[in-house]
Amino acid sequence: MLSDQEIVSRFLEANHQVHPEVVQFLREHGTHSMIDQIVSGLPAHCLVVAPRHIPGWKPERDGARFLADPELDVLAGKAVSSVEKADFNDFYFYFRDRYNQLAAMMRSRVNPLPIEALARNTRYRDQECGLIGMVVEARSTAKGHRMAELEDPTGTINVLFNKDRDVFAEAEKIVPDEVIGVKGKLSGDGSLFFADTLIRPDIPLQHAPFTSETPGTAVLISDVHVGSDTFMEEEWLRFSDWLDDAQPRYLLIAGDLVDGIGIYPGQDQELTITSIDEQYDVFASMLRDLPASCRIVVSPGNHDAVRGSEPQPALPARFCEKFPSNVTLVENPSLVSLQGVRVTMYHGRSYDDLISMIPGASYTRPEEMMVEMLKRRHLAATYGMRTPIKPAKQDRLVIDPIPEILHTGHVHICGMTRYRGVLGVNAGAWQAQTQFQKQMNIQPTPARAAVVDLQTLETQFFDFNGPGAPRPI
């Protein structure tokens, strides 16, 4: 098994730098002979070894897609009238389904053995092998190493990530209930697994995004918070006027449409509209003022009048009677197709959990947390923290299929990333700094909108704050 240091040193000896994605690929799949093969096949004057230089590597993308609606189609998270009741047994089905879905994404890279077989059969002692498990618990040891208890359908085992190994940096980011693969060796007595490599479900390295064959633009926003005394009405009116001129084909709003009632202690003192029905009526009038030719997709967030546990159902009909006919209601999360380009809409409450558990994470850099979601192929990996999750027979928070765009909100700070062909956008908010944000020293970036060209996935933010707005940024 190659270490990062071995890989980088070998390319440096040949006077080449190496892209981190190539290092990860070789760590999981490579041999010394593969490095030699890459070096011998490099073109003249190649300074940085990129994924395209890996033998046999080529971009893989979904080709032509069947589109029930060639413009706007809801692939997952359609609004339904029935409400499923949760049963205690659903917890078993929920986590078993999560394990099965995510383990299938890693099996060919890990070649896992059942944990029970590793523990009972001495033939696997002191030889390299792999396993896939769900994280029961992760902690630091007294000597500064990282220890994780992993569980698969056959048993549990403790896995040690040595602080002096390359794998330790990723091991520090392990969170409870995510599903990971590890390669390494068992201890002599079979009670402990020493990990050399950590593998996550992740977006395949060769993934290439699908793009629309016809022109079209989508505007992404979130966190409108109608009814709050910090709702930015003047900036919204600028945005509305700009939409009349820009005439985008789609507008996607990822939750927290209104500020809600009783969401946090003392909220009533920060509301200009104290009736939940009136909040949605005002929001509906705002939507009616937008271009009728624009297809609008609306999903809820934790401030909206639906249950808090995810997946959240679409808004009840009671609050949407005055919405214009060009509005499509979806759940949170949902997967929608815009001219074949798939967009995962997720409000993003799990940001709170990820930021609290991952070293160095910050509300000011939401794009980094979007990458962490994509690596885990899960929108809210940890159960039982600030993100309530409804157990069901299927885990609908698994990111599958891979979208072209991951669209989130919640943190009120704009961010954008491109990770292995997936565009991640956090659209900010239409609410100025709140009292809570002042206490937490969080500086929001409100009144901005992301505009995505569906033929190229090129993206630009527009700022609707102050004189001269809107301004491209």
N, C-alpha and C positions, 0 to 999 in steps of 0.2 A: 504494500500500500504506500503510495507516494505522499510525502508531506509537502506542504506549501513551500517550505524552504528549499526542498530538493527541486521542485518544479521551477521556481523562480531562478534558482542558481544555475540550473542547466541551460535555460534560455539566455541568461546573462553571459554565460561562458561563450555562447554563440553570438554575442553582441545584439541581442534582441530583448526588448521589454515584452511583458506578457499581460494580456488583459485579464482582470480578475475573473471573468466568466470562464476563460480557458483554464485558469487555475482550478476553479471549482469542478469543471468537467473532468479534468485529469485526476483530480483527487478522488472522484467517485468511480471513474471508468478506466483511467489510464494506466500505462506501464512505461518503463524506461524506453522500450522500443517504439512506443507511440510518439514519445517526445522526439526521438531521433527521426521518425518518419515525418513529423511536422517540420522540424528544422531543415531537413533535406529538401522539402518541397516548397520552402518559402521563396517568394519572388525576390529579385534583386532590390536592394534599397528598402526592404521591409523593416520598419523600425519597431512597430507594435504588433505582436501576434494576436490576432482577433479570432473570434469563433469561426469565421469563414475559412480559416486555415486548418481547421480540424479535419482529418481525412473522413470523407463520406458525409461531411456536414452540409446540409442545405436547408433553407427556410421551409417550414411546413405550415401551410395555412388551409383553413377551410375554403374549398373552392366555391363553386356555385351553390347557393343556399335556396332551399324551398321556402318561399315566403307566402304565407297565407294571405297577408296583406303586404303588398310591395312597399308601402310607406311606413305604417306604424302597426306593429304586432306585439302583443304582450305574450311572451314566451313562458314566463313564470311569475306568479303573484297577481293573477287576475282578481278583480273585485268579485267576491262571492257573498251571498246573503246568509248562508248557514254558518254557524259558529261551532267548531269542534270542541267537545269537552275533553279535558285532560284526564288521563287515568294514571294511577301509580305505575302500572306496568309500562307505560309509555316511556319512562326514563330508561328502562332497559333497551327498548327498541331504538330510542333516540341515539344513545351512545354507541350501540352496536352498529347502527346504520352509519354513523359518522366514521367509526373505525373502518368498516368495510369499504366505504367510498374512498377514503384517503389512503388506506393501505394499498388499494388497487393501483393508485397513481405512483407508488414507490416500489412495488414488488419486483419489477425487472431490474431496478438499480440496486436493490438490497439483497435479493435472494434469501428471504428470511427463513429462519427455523422457528418452530413454535417454542415459546419460553419453557413450557413443560419439558420438552425434549432436551433443551439445553441444560436444564437443571438436573435431570435424572440420568442422562446418558453420558458416561465418562469419555466417550469417543470424541466429544467436541471440546474437551478441556485443552487449553493452551494452543488452540489452532484458530485461525481467523474464520469468523462467521458473522452472520448478520441477523437482526431481528427488527420487527416493527411493533411498536406499542403506543398506547395512549398514556400520556403523562399523568400519573396519580398525584405526584408531588415533586417539586424541585427545590433544592436548598443548597447552601454553601456549607462545606465541611469546616471543621476547626482548622485545617491546614490550608484553606482557601481554594480547594477543589470544588467542582460542582457535582452534586449527586442528584440523580433523578430516578424515581421509582416508575417503571414502565409496566403496563398491563396489556396482555392480549387475551383472546378468548380462552387460553389454556392456563394462564398463570401470571405471576408478577416476578420482577427481578429488579435489583438495584443496579444502576449504570453509573459508573464514575467517569467524569471528564476531567482529565489532569490539567491543572492550570498552566503547565509548561508545554502543552500540545497546541497545535494550530486550532483544533476543534473547540478550544475553550471559549473563544470569543463568541461563537454562535451558541454555545451551551449556556452562556450567561443570559441569553434571551429566551430560554425555554420557559414556557408558561404552562400552568396546569390545564389539562384536558386537550392539548393539541396532540396530534398524532405524528410521530417521528420515526425514522429508521436510523439504526446505528450499525456500524461495522466495527469489529474489534475482536477481543479475546476474552474467554471466561477465565476466572481465577481457578486455581488448582482444585478448590473444593466445590466449585460450581455455584457459589453463593453471590458472586459479584461479576459484573461484566465491565471490562475496561474498554471504553470507546475511543477509537482513533478517528472515526468519521461520523458526522451527523448529517442526515439527509432529510429534507422536508419534501412534502408533495410538490410544491413549487410550480412555476410556469416553465414548461419545457424550453430549453435554451434555443431550440430552433423554431420556436413559435413565431409566426408572422401574422399580423392582423389582417382581417378582411376589410376591404374598403368599398364604398358605394360606387356603382358604375354610373350613377346619375348625379348631377349637382344637388347639393342640399347642405344647409347649416343647422346646427342644433345649439341652442343657448342653454347653459347649465347654471342654475342658481339653487339656493336653499335658504332655510331659516328666515322667513319673512317676518314672523312674530307680530302679526296684526293685533292691535289692542294694547301693546306695550307702550309705556310713555317714552321709550327710546326707539320706537319704530320710526324709520327715516322716510317720512311721507314725501318730502320734496324730492329726495333722490329717487324714490320709486317713480314719481311722475316723470322725471327725466328719462328713466329707463323705459317707461311706457311710451313716451314720445319717440325715443330712439327705435323701439321695436316697430313703430309705424313706418319709419324710414327704412330700417334694415330689412324688414320682411323675412325673418328667418322661417324655416319650414317647421321647426320644432322648438318647444320650450319645456325643459324638464325641471321640476321643483322637488328637491329631495328632503321634504319634511319640515316640521315646525312652521306650518302655514300661519298659525295664530299663536298667541302667547299662552292661551289656555287659562284655566281657572284652578287655583289650589295646587299648582305644580310644586311650589316651594313656600315655606313660611313667610308671611308678610307680602306675598305677591300682590294682594289686592291694593296695596299702597303704591304699586308701580304700574297700575293699569289705567288706561284712558277709556277702555270699554270693559265693563265688568260683567257682561252677559256673554256666555259662550256662543249662543245663537247669533247674537249681534256681531261678534267677532267674525264668524264665518260669513255672515251676510255682507259685511264690509269687504272681506276678501273676495267674495263672489263678484261684487261690483267692480273690484280692481281687475279681475280676470275678464269681465265683460268689456272693459275699456281697451283690452289688448286686441291686436289684429285677429279678425275672425278666420283668416287663412292659416294662422299658426296653430299647429296641433300641440296641445298642452297636456303633459303627463304630470300627475300630482300624486305623490306618496306621502304618508304621514311620518311624524317624528314623535319624540317623547313628550312634547308639549301639546300634541293634538288630542282630540276627544275620542281616542280608541284605547284599547288595553295597552299597558306598558310593555308586556312581555313580547319578545320577538320570536317568530315573525308577527308583525303587527298587521291586522286586517286593514283594508282600505276604509276610507271615511264612510260612516253610515249615511244613508240616503237623506236622513233628517237634515244634515248640515250642507247638503250639496244641491238642494232643490233649485237654487238660484244660480248655480254654475252654468256657464254657456255650454252649448252642445259640442264645442270643439275640445272639451276637457275629457281626458281618460283617467279614471281612478285606478290606482294599483296599490298593492300591499308594500310593506317595508320588511325585507328587501323585495325587489322585483327584478326581472330581466326583460327588457324591452328591445325590440328590433326596429331600428330606424334605417330604412332602405337597405336592410341586411346587416347593418353595423349593430352589434349587440352591446347594450349598455346595462350594467348592473347598477341599479339605484339602491343605495343604502344610506339611511340617515346618518349612522355613524356613532351610536351611543357607546360602542365598545372602545372608542378612542380613550375613554376615561380609564378603562381597565388596562389597556395596553400601555398607556403612558405611565401608569402607576407601577407596572411590573418590569418594563424593559429599561435597563440602564441607559441613561443619556437621552431618553425620549422626552419630547417637549410638545406642548400645545402649539408652539410657534412653528413647528415643522410637521404639519399633518401628512405631508407627502411621504415621510419616512414610515409612518404607521400604515399607509396604504400599501407600501412595499411589504411590510410585515404580514399584512392580511393576505397578499398574493402569494408570498412564500409558503404560508400555512394552508393556502387554498380554503380559507375559512374567514368569515366576517366577524365572528365573535367566539373565539376559541374557548374561553374560560367560563365555566358555569359557576353561579353563586356569588358573583361580585356585584358591581353596579349595573351591569346589563342583565335585566331579567329575561330568561329564555323559556319559552313554552315547550315542554317535551311533547314529542309526537313520534309517529312511527318512521318518519323520514326527517333527517336533518337538512332543512332548506337553507341553512346558512353556509353550507359548503359551496365554494365557488366552482361550479361545474354546470355547464360548459364554461370555457374561458371567454370572458367578454373582451371586446375591443376597448371599452371604456369602463372604468370604475368611478362612479359619481357619488360623492359623499358630502356631508355637511357637519352639523353639530358643534364644531369647535369655533366657528365664526372667524376663522382665519384662512385666507386663500392659500392654496398650495397646489402644485402640479408636478407630476413625475411621469417618466416613461420607463417601464420595467419589462424587459423581454417582450416588447410588442404591445403591452397593455398601457393605455393612457389613464393615469389616475388624476382626478380633478376634485379638489375640495373648493366649493364655490363661495365660501365666506358667509355673509349674512346681510340682512337689511335692517339691522338693529345696531344702534350705537352702543358704546361701552355701558354695561349694566353695573349696578352696585356690587354684585357678586364678582364680576370681572375686575373691578377696581380693587376689591379686597384681595384677590388672587394675583394682582399685577399682570392681568392678561390684556393685551392690547389687540382688539379685533381689527380686521381689515374689511369693513362693511361696504355695502353699495357697490359691489363689483359683480360682473357676469363673465363667464367663460363662453367663448364662441368657438365651436368645433366645425371644421370643414369635413364633411362626411366622406369626401373623395380622397382626402389626403391625411386626415386626422390631425392636421396642423391646428393649433389652438392659440387663441389670443384672449387676454383678459381686457375688459373695458372698465374704467373707473368712472362712476357717476357722482363722485363727491365734488362739491365746490364749483366755482366759476370755470367756464370752459369745458365742463363735462358734457358728453362722455369723452374720455381720453383713452386711447389704447395704451396698455402698459406691458 
